[in-house]
C-alpha cells in the first residue's frame, strides 16, 4: 500500500502500484478494458463446462477484493458479484486455518518475533502471511508464544469476517500452535497442537536452514521441492 499526501488539493492518495503490477504479471494479463464490466456481465453466456479450481479461484478473488476495498472501489461491484458465482464450495477447501508461532528473545533488546499464516483449507494456499517484531519483552518462550497469539487473533477474526462477507460462512477457525504450555495458559484452555516440523509460521520467526527450511518453504508456497 502506498500513501501520498496531496500538497495542492489536500488529503491522502491511497494506491497499490506494485501489488497491481505483480498481480497482472502473475496472471499474464496483457490486454486491458476501459471498464470492469460490460453489458453482458450478468449473463451466463461465458460459462463453460470445464471444472474450476474453487480454492484457487477464491484465493485470487481475495487478492482482488483487498485491492477493491483498499483503493479501487470502482471494481468492487464486479468483484462482489464474482464472489457469488462459486457454486457448492466444499467446507474443507474454503475453511480458514491459522498457524501462529514465535521465537523467544530473537532481537538484541530481548523481544521476540511473531509469525502468522492463514490458509484456505488445512493444507491449502496461504492467503495471509505476516512476520513482525513483538512489542513486548517476554520472560519465556511460553510468554512469547502467547504474545504471538495476541498479535495473530485479530488477523484471524478479520479474515473470518472477510470470508463471511464474501458469502463463505466459516466454522470455528482452528489456530495451530506448537507450544503446549501456551495452549494450557490460553484463556479458553483449548487449542490444537502440531509439531515444530509442521508449523509453517516458524519460517517467519527466525533464520532457518537445512532440510527444515525447504520443508516449511514448500508448505507455505504449496509447492514440492525439486
C-alpha positions, 0 to 999 in steps of 0.5 A: 500500500502506498500513501501520498499526501496531496500538497495542492488539493489536500488529503491522502492518495491511497494506491497499490502500484506494485501489488497491481503490477505483480498481480497482472504479471502473475496472471499474464494479463496483457490486454486491458478494458476501459471498464470492469464490466460490460453489458453482458456481465450478468449473463451466463453466456461465458460459462463453460463446462470445464471444472474450476479450481474453487480454492484457487479461484477464491484465493485470487478473488481475495487478492482482488477484493483487498485491492477493491476495498483498499483503493479501487472501489470502482471494481468492487461491484464486479468483484462482489458479484464474482464472489457469488458465482462459486457454486457448492464450495466444499467446507474443507477447501474454503475453511480458514486455518491459522498457524501462529508461532514465535521465537523467544528473545530473537532481537538484541533488546530481548523481544521476540518475533511473531509469525502468522499464516492463514490458509484456505483449507488445512493444507491449502494456499496461504492467503495471509502471511505476516512476520513482525517484531513483538512489542513486548519483552517476554520472560519465556518462550511460553510468554512469547508464544502467547504474545504471538497469539495476541498479535495473530487473533485479530488477523484471524477474526478479520479474515473470518469476517472477510470470508463471511462477507464474501458469502463463505460462512466459516466454522470455528477457525482452528489456530495451530500452535506448537507450544503446549504450555501456551495452549494450557495458559490460553484463556479458553484452555483449548487449542490444537497442537502440531509439531515444530516440523509442521508449523509453517509460521516458524519460517517467519520467526527466525533464520532457518536452514537445512532440510527444515527450511525447504520443508516449511518453504514448500508448505507455505508456497504449496509447492514440492521441492525439486 
